[in-house]
Amino acid sequence: MSKRSLFSRNEMLRMNVETLEERGVSVDDIAEIAYQQQSKWAGDVSRQDCVESVEKILSLRDTFHILQLGAEIDRLTEENRIREPLREILHNDLGLFGIDELFGLELAGLFGTIGKTNFGDIDVNKPLIIEKLNTQGKEDETVCHTFLDDIVGAIAAASSTRVAQIANEKEARKDPRYKEIQLDFDL
């Protein structure tokens, strides 16, 4: 049987959820960050809106590639299978490394400038599961979350942004001048 390199959105969602769970992160953990971030600006945001957005973000091909690669780099670092000096840089989550933030910015950037801004807020403030991953990666010699904490933060930022975009789309459709145009586009 030949190996595959292309997967459906449902398959990518499933694999991403499995990878996150193996690393100690749930969809609900990410949705809670998105909810806290977005509910500051819109009172009608629900946690379910945020869960749906997290799942949508996890089904995207770019998210799949970023999450799978980042989690694998962290895992290989934990297993001491990355050569020095890179292994030590990754294990210590060196502040001047920055490639992990590039992964996060790229993922959050799928939802434009606001996605990147939301990622910056999460990256600086490290809410909830982000703080746990960051702390665990720095305090436990056997764990590396250098990429994962930024990727999880970016998924939360993209999800938060997606929730806002959907709310704005609904509001725009209330305008009497709105005319439905059929697009094959899915937020």
Residue frames as a rotation matrix with the C-alpha (Angstrom) as fourth column:
MET 1
0.580 0.815 0.000 0.00
0.815 -0.580 0.000 0.00
0.000 0.000 -1.000 0.00
SER 2
-0.236 -0.688 0.686 1.39
0.636 -0.643 -0.426 3.40
0.734 0.336 0.590 -0.93
LYS 3
-0.464 -0.002 -0.886 1.79
0.790 -0.453 -0.413 6.16
-0.401 -0.891 0.212 1.61
ARG 4
0.425 0.721 0.548 -0.39
0.848 -0.529 0.038 9.27
0.317 0.449 -0.836 1.39
SER 5
-0.744 -0.627 -0.232 0.48
0.668 -0.707 -0.232 12.93
-0.018 -0.327 0.945 1.54
LEU 6
-0.745 0.581 0.328 -2.94
-0.412 -0.787 0.459 14.48
0.525 0.206 0.826 0.91
PHE 7
-0.775 0.511 -0.371 -5.82
0.628 0.556 -0.544 14.24
-0.072 -0.655 -0.752 3.33
SER 8
0.008 0.869 0.494 -9.38
0.589 -0.404 0.700 15.52
0.808 0.285 -0.515 3.49
ARG 9
-0.271 -0.035 0.962 -10.34
-0.506 -0.845 -0.174 18.31
0.819 -0.534 0.211 5.89
ASN 10
0.767 0.594 0.243 -12.07
-0.534 0.380 0.755 15.77
0.356 -0.709 0.609 8.15
GLU 11
0.669 -0.596 -0.444 -8.93
0.589 0.789 -0.172 13.62
0.453 -0.147 0.879 8.25
MET 12
-0.317 -0.826 0.467 -6.71
0.304 -0.555 -0.774 16.63
0.898 -0.104 0.427 8.98
LEU 13
0.163 0.468 0.868 -9.05
-0.731 -0.534 0.425 17.73
0.663 -0.704 0.255 11.76
ARG 14
0.958 0.242 -0.156 -8.96
-0.103 0.793 0.601 14.25
0.269 -0.559 0.784 13.32
MET 15
0.336 -0.909 -0.245 -5.16
0.752 0.416 -0.511 13.98
0.567 -0.013 0.824 13.09
ASN 16
-0.337 -0.445 0.830 -4.67
-0.076 -0.866 -0.495 17.48
0.939 -0.230 0.258 14.48
VAL 17
0.516 0.581 0.629 -6.99
-0.709 -0.124 0.695 16.78
0.482 -0.804 0.348 17.42
GLU 18
0.908 -0.215 -0.360 -5.11
0.319 0.911 0.260 13.52
0.272 -0.351 0.896 18.11
THR 19
-0.042 -0.987 0.157 -1.74
0.613 -0.149 -0.776 15.28
0.789 0.064 0.611 17.98
LEU 20
-0.160 0.048 0.986 -2.93
-0.506 -0.862 -0.040 18.01
0.847 -0.505 0.163 20.33
GLU 21
0.805 0.533 0.261 -4.37
-0.501 0.375 0.779 15.48
0.318 -0.758 0.570 22.78
GLU 22
0.614 -0.671 -0.415 -1.11
0.629 0.734 -0.257 13.50
0.477 -0.103 0.873 22.73
ARG 23
-0.444 -0.814 0.376 0.61
0.457 -0.566 -0.686 16.76
0.771 -0.133 0.623 23.73
GLY 24
-0.599 0.208 -0.774 -1.92
0.787 -0.024 -0.616 17.54
-0.147 -0.978 -0.149 26.48
VAL 25
-0.857 0.312 -0.410 -4.15
-0.327 -0.944 -0.037 20.06
-0.399 0.102 0.911 24.71
SER 26
-0.359 0.815 0.455 -7.88
0.753 0.541 -0.374 19.78
-0.551 0.209 -0.808 23.97
VAL 27
-0.410 0.366 0.835 -10.09
0.660 -0.513 0.549 21.63
0.630 0.776 -0.031 21.53
ASP 28
0.663 0.727 -0.179 -11.91
0.623 -0.404 0.670 23.06
0.414 -0.556 -0.721 24.57
ASP 29
0.151 -0.704 -0.694 -8.62
0.782 -0.345 0.520 24.42
-0.605 -0.621 0.498 25.97
ILE 30
-0.804 -0.477 0.355 -8.06
0.589 -0.550 0.593 26.39
-0.088 0.686 0.723 22.77
ALA 31
-0.120 0.861 0.494 -11.71
0.631 -0.318 0.708 27.44
0.767 0.396 -0.505 22.47
GLU 32
0.551 0.307 -0.776 -11.61
0.828 -0.322 0.460 28.89
-0.109 -0.896 -0.431 26.00
ILE 33
-0.442 -0.765 -0.469 -8.75
0.592 -0.641 0.489 31.20
-0.674 -0.062 0.736 25.00
ALA 34
-0.794 0.211 0.569 -10.61
0.464 -0.393 0.794 32.28
0.392 0.895 0.214 21.86
TYR 35
0.254 0.959 -0.123 -13.75
0.779 -0.128 0.613 32.85
0.573 -0.251 -0.780 23.93
GLN 36
0.301 -0.188 -0.935 -11.93
0.791 -0.499 0.354 34.97
-0.533 -0.846 -0.001 26.52
GLN 37
-0.746 -0.657 -0.110 -10.30
0.467 -0.634 0.617 37.03
-0.475 0.409 0.780 23.81
GLN 38
-0.762 0.456 0.460 -13.40
0.356 -0.298 0.886 37.60
0.541 0.838 0.064 21.68
SER 39
0.148 0.902 -0.406 -15.98
0.910 0.036 0.412 37.99
0.387 -0.430 -0.816 24.44
LYS 40
-0.422 -0.361 -0.831 -14.24
0.662 -0.750 -0.010 41.22
-0.619 -0.555 0.556 25.48
TRP 41
-0.947 -0.062 -0.316 -15.49
-0.161 -0.759 0.630 42.78
-0.279 0.648 0.709 22.25
ALA 42
-0.440 0.832 -0.336 -18.78
-0.560 0.039 0.828 41.00
0.702 0.553 0.449 21.58
GLY 43
-0.514 0.277 0.812 -21.22
-0.814 0.142 -0.564 39.97
-0.271 -0.950 0.153 24.27
ASP 44
0.540 0.841 0.024 -23.07
-0.775 0.508 -0.375 37.44
-0.327 0.184 0.927 22.14
VAL 45
-0.165 -0.679 -0.716 -20.11
-0.761 0.549 -0.345 35.11
0.627 0.488 -0.607 21.56
SER 46
0.818 0.424 0.389 -20.66
-0.574 0.645 0.504 31.59
-0.037 -0.636 0.771 22.82
ARG 47
-0.092 -0.843 0.530 -18.15
-0.629 0.462 0.625 28.94
-0.772 -0.276 -0.572 23.75
GLN 48
0.303 0.281 0.911 -19.76
0.422 0.817 -0.393 26.72
-0.854 0.503 0.129 21.11
ASP 49
0.991 -0.023 -0.131 -18.99
-0.122 -0.552 -0.825 29.39
-0.054 0.833 -0.550 18.47
CYS 50
0.299 -0.953 0.049 -15.37
-0.939 -0.285 0.195 29.20
-0.171 -0.105 -0.980 19.58
VAL 51
-0.070 -0.270 0.960 -15.28
-0.176 0.951 0.255 25.37
-0.982 -0.152 -0.114 19.57
GLU 52
0.731 0.415 0.541 -16.66
0.442 0.317 -0.840 25.37
-0.520 0.853 0.048 16.01
SER 53
0.870 -0.457 -0.186 -14.04
-0.480 -0.695 -0.535 27.91
0.115 0.555 -0.824 14.96
VAL 54
0.003 -0.889 0.458 -11.21
-0.796 0.276 0.539 25.92
-0.606 -0.366 -0.706 16.54
GLU 55
0.118 0.095 0.988 -12.39
0.241 0.963 -0.121 22.81
-0.963 0.252 0.091 14.69
LYS 56
0.962 0.230 0.148 -12.61
0.206 -0.249 -0.946 24.75
-0.181 0.941 -0.287 11.42
ILE 57
0.549 -0.829 -0.109 -9.07
-0.835 -0.548 -0.041 26.13
-0.026 0.114 -0.993 11.88
LEU 58
-0.130 -0.617 0.776 -7.80
-0.553 0.694 0.460 22.62
-0.823 -0.370 -0.431 12.72
SER 59
0.466 0.374 0.802 -9.25
0.386 0.730 -0.564 21.32
-0.796 0.572 0.196 9.46
LEU 60
0.886 -0.146 -0.441 -7.24
-0.423 -0.645 -0.636 23.72
-0.192 0.750 -0.633 7.27
ARG 61
0.808 -0.588 -0.036 -4.30
0.454 0.661 -0.598 22.34
0.375 0.467 0.801 5.28
ASP 62
0.091 -0.814 0.574 -1.85
-0.177 -0.581 -0.795 25.07
0.980 -0.029 -0.197 6.38
THR 63
0.349 0.098 0.932 -2.79
-0.927 -0.111 0.358 24.48
0.139 -0.989 0.052 10.02
PHE 64
0.994 0.044 0.103 -2.29
-0.054 0.994 0.097 20.75
-0.098 -0.102 0.990 9.51
HIS 65
0.513 -0.857 0.039 1.21
0.428 0.216 -0.878 21.25
0.744 0.467 0.477 8.11
ILE 66
-0.038 -0.532 0.846 2.25
-0.513 -0.716 -0.474 23.78
0.858 -0.452 -0.246 10.75
LEU 67
0.509 0.309 0.803 0.86
-0.861 0.196 0.470 21.80
-0.012 -0.931 0.365 13.70
GLN 68
0.993 -0.120 -0.007 2.19
0.120 0.992 -0.044 18.44
0.012 0.043 0.999 12.57
LEU 69
0.321 -0.934 0.159 5.67
0.331 -0.047 -0.943 19.84
0.887 0.355 0.294 11.83
GLY 70
-0.013 -0.317 0.948 5.89
-0.678 -0.694 -0.241 21.87
0.735 -0.646 -0.205 15.03
ALA 71
0.723 0.341 0.601 4.71
-0.681 0.500 0.536 18.99
-0.118 -0.796 0.594 17.23
GLU 72
0.896 -0.428 -0.120 7.20
0.360 0.856 -0.372 16.66
0.262 0.290 0.921 15.55
ILE 73
0.071 -0.892 0.446 10.08
-0.028 -0.449 -0.893 19.08
0.997 0.051 -0.057 16.12
ASP 74
0.168 0.055 0.984 9.12
-0.936 -0.305 0.177 19.33
0.310 -0.951 0.000 19.80
ARG 75
0.936 0.244 0.252 8.87
-0.314 0.903 0.292 15.53
-0.156 -0.353 0.923 20.07
LEU 76
0.647 -0.757 -0.090 12.23
0.432 0.461 -0.775 14.95
0.629 0.463 0.625 18.38
THR 77
-0.033 -0.623 0.782 13.77
-0.480 -0.676 -0.559 17.53
0.877 -0.394 -0.276 20.72
GLU 78
0.511 0.309 0.802 12.38
-0.859 0.210 0.466 15.65
-0.025 -0.928 0.373 23.74
GLU 79
0.976 -0.097 0.193 13.88
0.101 0.995 -0.009 12.42
-0.191 0.028 0.981 22.40
ASN 80
0.278 -0.923 -0.267 17.28
-0.314 -0.350 0.882 14.12
-0.908 -0.162 -0.387 21.90
ARG 81
0.180 -0.140 0.974 17.09
0.766 0.641 -0.050 13.30
-0.617 0.755 0.223 18.20
ILE 82
0.937 -0.020 0.349 17.90
0.201 -0.785 -0.585 16.85
0.285 0.619 -0.732 17.06
ARG 83
0.143 -0.980 -0.137 21.58
0.885 0.189 -0.425 17.68
0.442 -0.061 0.895 16.86
GLU 84
0.396 -0.185 -0.900 23.32
0.593 -0.697 0.404 20.30
-0.701 -0.693 -0.166 18.94
PRO 85
-0.988 -0.035 -0.148 23.35
0.146 -0.496 -0.856 23.24
-0.043 -0.867 0.496 19.19
LEU 86
-0.550 0.832 0.079 19.78
-0.435 -0.366 0.823 23.30
0.713 0.418 0.562 17.85
ARG 87
-0.051 0.547 -0.836 18.54
0.547 0.716 0.435 20.74
0.836 -0.434 -0.336 20.39
GLU 88
-0.514 -0.221 -0.829 19.61
0.850 -0.262 -0.457 22.93
-0.116 -0.940 0.322 23.32
ILE 89
-0.981 0.192 0.010 18.18
-0.184 -0.954 0.235 26.06
0.055 0.228 0.972 21.69
LEU 90
-0.303 0.922 -0.242 14.84
-0.263 0.163 0.951 24.31
0.916 0.352 0.193 21.16
HIS 91
-0.105 0.247 -0.963 14.77
0.758 0.647 0.083 22.63
0.644 -0.722 -0.255 24.55
ASN 92
-0.625 -0.216 -0.750 15.41
0.712 -0.553 -0.433 25.93
-0.321 -0.805 0.499 26.33
ASP 93
0.427 0.819 0.384 12.94
0.904 -0.391 -0.171 27.82
0.010 0.420 -0.907 24.08
LEU 94
-0.529 -0.782 -0.328 15.60
0.762 -0.609 0.222 30.46
-0.373 -0.133 0.918 23.54
GLY 95
0.265 0.713 -0.649 13.94
0.402 -0.694 -0.597 33.87
-0.876 -0.103 -0.471 23.34
LEU 96
-0.115 -0.400 -0.909 16.08
-0.616 -0.690 0.381 34.93
-0.780 0.604 -0.167 20.39
PHE 97
-0.697 -0.115 0.708 15.17
0.329 0.826 0.458 31.83
-0.637 0.552 -0.538 18.34
GLY 98
-0.443 0.567 -0.695 11.86
-0.512 -0.796 -0.323 33.20
-0.736 0.213 0.643 17.03
ILE 99
-0.887 0.123 -0.445 11.11
-0.359 0.423 0.832 30.52
0.291 0.898 -0.331 14.43
ASP 100
-0.698 0.672 -0.245 8.35
0.712 0.615 -0.340 29.16
-0.078 -0.412 -0.908 16.66
GLU 101
-0.232 0.603 -0.764 6.71
0.124 -0.760 -0.638 32.60
-0.965 -0.242 0.101 16.61
LEU 102
-0.709 -0.041 -0.704 6.99
-0.660 -0.312 0.683 32.60
-0.248 0.949 0.195 12.81
PHE 103
-0.875 0.458 -0.158 4.94
0.373 0.845 0.383 29.40
0.308 0.276 -0.910 12.75
GLY 104
-0.344 0.764 -0.546 2.38
0.765 -0.108 -0.634 31.14
-0.544 -0.636 -0.548 14.97
LEU 105
-0.370 0.159 -0.915 2.33
-0.291 -0.956 -0.048 34.33
-0.882 0.248 0.400 12.92
GLU 106
-0.919 0.007 -0.394 1.90
-0.383 0.218 0.898 32.40
0.092 0.976 -0.198 9.69
LEU 107
-0.687 0.698 -0.202 -1.01
0.696 0.712 0.094 30.40
0.209 -0.076 -0.975 11.08
ALA 108
-0.158 0.637 -0.755 -2.73
0.614 -0.535 -0.580 33.39
-0.773 -0.556 -0.307 12.69
GLY 109
-0.629 -0.205 -0.750 -2.05
-0.332 -0.801 0.498 35.39
-0.703 0.562 0.437 9.52
LEU 110
-0.833 0.449 0.323 -4.45
0.544 0.557 0.628 33.13
0.102 0.699 -0.708 7.64
PHE 111
0.262 0.952 -0.161 -7.01
0.964 -0.248 0.100 35.48
0.055 -0.181 -0.982 9.21
GLY 112
0.488 -0.050 0.872 -5.25
0.418 -0.863 -0.283 38.72
0.766 0.503 -0.400 8.31
THR 113
-0.382 -0.687 0.618 -3.71
-0.110 -0.630 -0.768 41.45
0.918 -0.362 0.165 10.36
ILE 114
0.247 0.551 0.797 -6.25
-0.885 -0.207 0.417 41.05
0.395 -0.809 0.436 13.17
GLY 115
0.916 0.019 -0.401 -5.33
0.067 0.978 0.198 37.37
0.396 -0.208 0.894 13.43
LYS 116
0.003 -0.996 -0.092 -1.69
0.540 0.080 -0.838 38.38
0.841 -0.047 0.538 13.86
THR 117
-0.335 -0.052 0.941 -2.62
-0.546 -0.803 -0.239 41.06
0.768 -0.594 0.240 16.39
ASN 118
0.695 0.650 0.306 -4.68
-0.651 0.389 0.651 38.54
0.304 -0.652 0.694 18.35
PHE 119
0.665 -0.541 -0.515 -1.73
0.471 0.839 -0.274 36.13
0.580 -0.060 0.812 18.26
GLY 120
-0.326 -0.825 0.462 0.57
0.110 -0.518 -0.848 38.83
0.939 -0.226 0.259 19.62
ASP 121
0.092 0.470 0.878 -1.81
-0.857 -0.411 0.310 39.41
0.507 -0.781 0.365 22.53
ILE 122
0.951 0.300 -0.077 -1.92
-0.237 0.863 0.446 35.69
0.201 -0.405 0.892 23.31
ASP 123
0.399 -0.877 -0.268 1.84
0.503 0.453 -0.736 35.25
0.767 0.159 0.622 22.88
VAL 124
-0.416 -0.557 0.719 2.60
-0.244 -0.693 -0.679 38.08
0.876 -0.457 0.152 25.31
ASN 125
-0.063 0.506 0.860 -0.06
-0.957 -0.275 0.091 37.30
0.283 -0.818 0.501 27.93
LYS 126
-0.754 -0.351 -0.555 0.08
-0.308 0.935 -0.173 33.47
0.580 0.041 -0.814 27.73
PRO 127
-0.101 0.798 0.594 -3.44
-0.994 -0.106 -0.027 32.69
0.042 -0.593 0.804 28.94
LEU 128
0.639 0.653 0.406 -4.61
-0.706 0.708 -0.026 29.34
-0.304 -0.270 0.913 30.31
ILE 129
0.878 -0.259 0.403 -3.18
0.305 0.951 -0.054 26.30
-0.369 0.170 0.914 28.45
ILE 130
0.662 -0.679 0.318 -0.51
0.096 -0.344 -0.934 28.50
0.743 0.649 -0.162 26.81
GLU 131
0.291 -0.531 0.796 0.95
-0.897 -0.441 0.033 29.35
0.333 -0.723 -0.605 30.22
LYS 132
0.690 0.017 0.724 0.80
-0.417 0.826 0.379 25.70
-0.591 -0.563 0.577 31.25
LEU 133
0.886 -0.371 0.278 2.63
0.457 0.591 -0.665 24.56
0.082 0.716 0.693 28.09
ASN 134
0.506 -0.712 0.487 5.20
-0.225 -0.654 -0.722 27.35
0.833 0.256 -0.491 28.37
THR 135
0.346 -0.331 0.878 5.91
-0.938 -0.132 0.320 26.66
0.010 -0.934 -0.357 32.04
GLN 136
0.810 0.004 0.586 6.01
-0.126 0.978 0.167 22.88
-0.572 -0.209 0.793 31.62
GLY 137
0.846 -0.486 0.219 8.41
0.376 0.253 -0.892 23.22
0.378 0.837 0.396 28.69
LYS 138
0.291 -0.756 0.586 10.77
-0.461 -0.647 -0.607 25.40
0.838 -0.093 -0.537 30.72
GLU 139
0.179 -0.162 0.970 10.60
-0.983 0.003 0.182 23.49
-0.032 -0.987 -0.159 34.04
ASP 140
0.676 0.127 0.726 10.46
-0.224 0.974 0.038 19.84
-0.702 -0.188 0.687 32.97
GLU 141
-0.253 -0.929 -0.269 13.71
-0.651 -0.043 0.758 18.62
-0.716 0.367 -0.594 31.39
THR 142
-0.680 -0.001 0.733 11.86
0.322 0.898 0.300 15.85
-0.659 0.440 -0.611 29.53
VAL 143
0.317 0.908 0.273 9.30
0.784 -0.089 -0.614 18.13
-0.533 0.409 -0.741 27.83
CYS 144
-0.858 -0.477 -0.189 9.60
0.279 -0.743 0.608 20.55
-0.430 0.470 0.771 24.93
HIS 145
0.236 0.951 0.199 6.71
0.847 -0.101 -0.522 22.78
-0.476 0.291 -0.829 23.88
THR 146
-0.604 -0.576 -0.551 8.75
0.270 -0.798 0.539 25.40
-0.750 0.177 0.637 22.03
PHE 147
-0.962 0.273 0.023 6.58
-0.048 -0.252 0.966 25.19
0.270 0.928 0.256 18.93
LEU 148
-0.450 0.855 -0.257 3.38
0.780 0.517 0.353 23.89
0.434 -0.042 -0.900 20.46
ASP 149
-0.232 0.406 -0.884 2.67
0.732 -0.526 -0.433 26.83
-0.641 -0.748 -0.175 22.76
ASP 150
-0.695 -0.065 -0.716 2.90
-0.298 -0.880 0.369 29.27
-0.655 0.470 0.592 19.84
ILE 151
-0.910 0.382 -0.162 0.90
-0.011 0.370 0.929 27.05
0.415 0.847 -0.332 17.50
VAL 152
-0.331 0.814 -0.477 -1.87
0.938 0.338 -0.075 26.58
0.100 -0.472 -0.876 20.07
GLY 153
-0.320 0.162 -0.933 -1.89
0.365 -0.888 -0.279 30.33
-0.874 -0.430 0.225 20.67
ALA 154
-0.884 -0.052 -0.464 -2.14
-0.382 -0.493 0.782 30.95
-0.270 0.869 0.415 16.94
ILE 155
-0.712 0.693 -0.112 -5.03
0.492 0.606 0.625 28.51
0.501 0.390 -0.772 16.57
ALA 156
-0.138 0.650 -0.748 -6.83
0.906 -0.222 -0.360 30.36
-0.400 -0.727 -0.558 19.39
ALA 157
-0.518 -0.122 -0.846 -6.06
-0.033 -0.986 0.163 33.72
-0.854 0.113 0.507 17.75
ALA 158
-0.965 0.176 -0.194 -7.30
-0.192 0.032 0.981 32.55
0.179 0.984 0.003 14.34
SER 159
-0.496 0.818 -0.290 -10.41
0.800 0.561 0.214 31.09
0.338 -0.126 -0.933 15.96
SER 160
-0.212 0.357 -0.910 -11.12
0.624 -0.667 -0.407 34.30
-0.752 -0.654 -0.081 17.84
THR 161
-0.737 -0.144 -0.660 -10.71
-0.333 -0.773 0.540 36.27
-0.588 0.618 0.522 14.62
ARG 162
-0.897 0.438 -0.061 -12.94
0.185 0.497 0.848 33.87
0.402 0.749 -0.527 12.70
VAL 163
-0.266 0.820 -0.507 -15.70
0.946 0.122 -0.300 34.32
-0.184 -0.560 -0.808 15.31
ALA 164
-0.259 0.115 -0.959 -15.45
0.132 -0.979 -0.153 38.11
-0.957 -0.167 0.238 14.84
GLN 165
-0.922 -0.118 -0.369 -15.51
-0.334 -0.238 0.912 37.76
-0.195 0.964 0.180 11.05
ILE 166
-0.678 0.733 -0.049 -18.64
0.643 0.624 0.444 35.62
0.356 0.270 -0.895 11.17
ALA 167
-0.086 0.639 -0.764 -20.35
0.795 -0.418 -0.439 38.14
-0.600 -0.645 -0.472 13.47
ASN 168
-0.490 -0.159 -0.857 -19.41
-0.220 -0.929 0.299 40.97
-0.844 0.335 0.420 11.09
GLU 169
-0.985 0.161 -0.056 -20.70
-0.003 0.311 0.950 38.99
0.171 0.937 -0.306 8.10
LYS 170
-0.359 0.903 -0.235 -24.05
0.931 0.363 -0.025 38.44
0.063 -0.228 -0.972 9.85
GLU 171
-0.072 0.281 -0.957 -24.24
0.436 -0.854 -0.284 42.14
-0.897 -0.437 -0.061 10.68
ALA 172
-0.798 -0.298 -0.523 -23.42
-0.303 -0.552 0.777 43.16
-0.520 0.779 0.350 7.10
ARG 173
-0.865 0.493 0.097 -26.21
0.402 0.563 0.722 40.93
0.301 0.664 -0.685 5.77
LYS 174
-0.180 0.820 -0.544 -28.75
0.843 -0.157 -0.515 42.89
-0.508 -0.551 -0.662 7.82
ASP 175
-0.646 -0.113 -0.755 -28.19
-0.153 -0.950 0.273 45.95
-0.748 0.291 0.596 5.64
PRO 176
0.399 0.902 0.163 -31.15
0.033 0.164 -0.986 46.38
-0.916 0.399 0.035 3.27
ARG 177
0.503 -0.281 -0.817 -28.71
-0.839 -0.387 -0.383 47.04
-0.208 0.878 -0.430 0.42
TYR 178
-0.433 -0.687 0.584 -27.16
-0.544 0.715 0.439 43.60
-0.719 -0.127 -0.683 0.87
LYS 179
0.522 0.514 -0.680 -27.48
-0.851 0.366 -0.377 41.37
0.055 0.776 0.628 -2.17
GLU 180
0.476 -0.283 0.833 -26.78
-0.214 0.881 0.421 37.65
-0.853 -0.379 0.359 -1.91
ILE 181
0.330 -0.466 -0.821 -24.03
-0.899 0.111 -0.424 36.47
0.288 0.878 -0.382 -4.23
GLN 182
0.985 0.063 0.163 -23.40
-0.108 0.951 0.288 32.76
-0.137 -0.302 0.943 -4.25
LEU 183
0.188 -0.978 -0.092 -19.76
-0.920 -0.143 -0.366 32.08
0.345 0.154 -0.926 -3.44
ASP 184
0.753 -0.095 -0.651 -18.06
0.183 0.981 0.069 28.77
0.632 -0.171 0.756 -2.98
PHE 185
-0.339 -0.834 0.436 -16.24
-0.221 -0.379 -0.898 30.12
0.914 -0.401 -0.056 0.07
ASP 186
0.598 0.511 -0.618 -16.31
0.422 0.455 0.784 28.82
0.682 -0.729 0.056 3.59
LEU 187
0.266 -0.480 0.836 -15.20
-0.727 -0.670 -0.153 30.84
0.633 -0.567 -0.527 6.58
